[in-house]
């Protein structure tokens, strides 16, 4: 059972090997394509130079990814030692970090670059809108002082009218010094009121212009099409809006109110009492002191309110910074987590296949290590072993048979040896006769004389010294 499972796993690995290589090649190619699209957005120069530079970089990335994961698939599943596995895991982690650094962020730029740039433009619109509102509020903060100024102006004007008609302050009717002082204070308050109203009209006009710029920026943002020309147009609108907000910051009348408040108390000049009777002069002096005290209180209140307005933080000048697709993806990475996940998965998905192969090979090794040799031997392997053993036995028998000569071969060898010795020992005619006899005997033996062969075999003694002569 275990042996069958082990063989099925082995067959499965062999079956998916081609598919694994094909999938790795497709993933490396896809990563190279998206790397090319991302690299093209950050390179500067002529179109031809940018094209070839992006092509070379993307091809290098594809080859590097394919080679790296091919090595890991080939070696990691077969390394069994803990030290070797740890080292390869460290190498894999370093390789994954390098792949993410040179490819994944460019893949993310290709997948979500335009959306990231649009996100940057949308965030800029929100920031500019908030800045415009703050500048408007700071410019109109002085408008909150307008009711107090109007009430003070009306009070001084009413007191002057009452004093002129009934003499309720000094007890004497007519336009004397008190009436002139009250009229003077009322005129100063009305002048300050007029400055505030004039600034409000200018502020309203500038805010309307800023709102129009913001509306144009939102229209640019929502218009379909390529992002680069829209970003350029957005940049020009942002510059114009920044200029408007600078003017709004300069339109605040709070500093003018602060100076006017100081003038009310420090620059108070009371007219000389013009009463004919000493009693009237005393009453006029008392009323003027009262008016002076009232003016000082009004001046203090206006100065405090103006200081509160001036303490507000001014609107910082904002500059729109255009971003490329790659920069926008990095800047707003948190907003594009799915795009980042897809870009990283393209590069690191082969790592999953590496671990799958490692797990399968480990399972095969564990199954085979737990069985004896007889359990691991299959019928096909047994039949092949028996066939090989039979072939080896037959070859061994043939070799042994060829190594032991039969009787005829032994006799022939002995006769030839004896003839050779006689030829070397004798000279002259005796030697020639002996050689002739030996050759004749050799011919008879070769012609198949059975009687002679039998006699030779029977009389042959390898230990006996050959005789000389016939």
Residue, then its C-alpha position, 0 to 999 in steps of 0.5 A: x500500500x505504502x509502496x503504491x502511494x510512493x510510486x504514485x507520488x513519483x509518477x505525479x512529480x514526473x507528470x507535472x514537471x513539464x507543467x511546472x516549467x511552463x508555469x514558471x516561464x509564464x510567470x517570469x514572462x508576465x513579471x517581465x511585461x509588467x516590469x517593462x510597463x512600470x519601468x517606462x514610467x520612471x525613465x527619462x530621455x528619448x522614446x527610443x532610449x526609454x524603450x530599449x532601456x525598459x526592454x533590457x531591464x524587463x528581460x533581465x528580470x524575467x531571466x533572473x526570476x526563471x533562473x532563481x526559481x529553477x535552481x530552488x525547484x531543482x535543489x531544495x526538495x533534495x536537500x535533507x540536512x537541517x543545515x542545508x535546508x536552513x542555508x537554502x531558506x536564507x538564500x530564498x529569503x534574500x532572493x525574494x527580497x531582491x525580486x520584490x525590490x527590482x520587480x514587484x514595485x514596478x509591477x504594482x506601478x503598472x497594475x495600479x499606477x494610474x489609480x495611484x496618481x488619481x488618488x494623489x490628485x484627489x488627496x490634493x483636491x481635498x487638501x486644497x479645499x480644506x486650505x481654502x476654507x481655513x483661509x476664508x475663515x481667517x479672512x472673515x474672522x474679523x467680521x465677527x467684530x462687526x456687530x460690536x463695532x456697529x453697536x458702539x458707533x450707534x451708541x456714540x451717535x445716539x448719545x450725541x443726538x440726545x445731548x444735542x436735542x435735550x442736553x441729557x448729559x450736561x443739562x444744556x442743549x446744543x452742539x457743544x464739546x461733548x456732542x463733538x466728541x461723541x460724534x467724533x467717536x461714532x465717525x471712527x467706529x463707522x470708518x472701521x465698520x466700512x473697512x470691514x464691509x469692504x474687505x468682506x466683499x473682496x474676500x467673497x470674490x476671492x473665495x468664489x474664484x477659489x471655488x471655481x478653481x476647485x471645481x475645475x480640478x475635480x472635473x479634471x480628476x473625473x475626466x477619463x483618459x490618460x493621466x499624464x496630461x490631466x496631471x499637468x492641467x491639474x498642476x496649473x490649476x493648483x498654482x492658480x488656487x495657491x495664489x488666490x489663498x495667498x491673497x485671502x491671507x493678506x485680506x484679513x482686517x484683524x491687524x487693521x482692527x488691532x491698530x484702530x483699537x490702539x488709536x481709540x485709547x492712545x489717540x484720544x483727544x478730548x475737545x476743550x470745554x466751551x461752556x460759558x458758565x463754570x458749572x457747565x464746564x465742570x459738567x462737560x469735563x465729567x462727561x468727557x471723562x466718562x466718554x474717555x473711559x467708555x472709549x478705553x473699554x471699547x478699545x480694550x475689547x476690540x484689541x483683545x478680539x483682534x489678538x484672538x484672530x491674529x493668534x489663529x495659525x495662518x494657512x501654510x502655502x501648499x505646493x502641488x508636487x507631481x508624482x510618477x506612477x511608481x512614486x504614487x504607488x509607494x506613497x499610497x501603498x496602503x490604499x492599493x493593497x490588492x494591487x501590491x498583493x497581485x504584483x508580489x504574487x506574480x514573482x513569489x508564486x513559484x516559491x509555493x511550488x518549491x515547497x510543494x515539491x519539497x513536501x512530496x519528496x519528503x513524503x516519498x523518502x519517509x515512505x521508502x525508509x520505513x520499508x525493507x528492501x523486499x517490500x520496496x521491490x516491485x514485480x517488474x524489478x524482480x522480473x528484471x533482476x531474474x532475467x539479468x541473473x539468468x543472462x549472467x549465468x549463461x555468459x559465465x557458463x560459456x566463459x568456463x566452457x571456452x577456457x577448458x580445451x577438449x582432448x583433440x585440442x590438447x593433443x594438437x597443442x602438444x604435438x605442435x610444441x614437440x615439433x617446435x622443440x625438435x626443430x630448434x634442437x636438431x640441425x641438418x637433415x635430421x632436423x628436416x626429417x623431424x620437421x617433415x614427420x611433424x608436419x605429416x603427423x599434423x596433417x593426419x591429425x587435421x584430416x580427422x584420423x579417429x584412430x590416430x587421435x585416440x592413440x595420441x590422446x591415450x599416449x599423451x602424458x603432459x608430465x613426460x619429457x618428449x623424445x627426440x628422433x623418429 
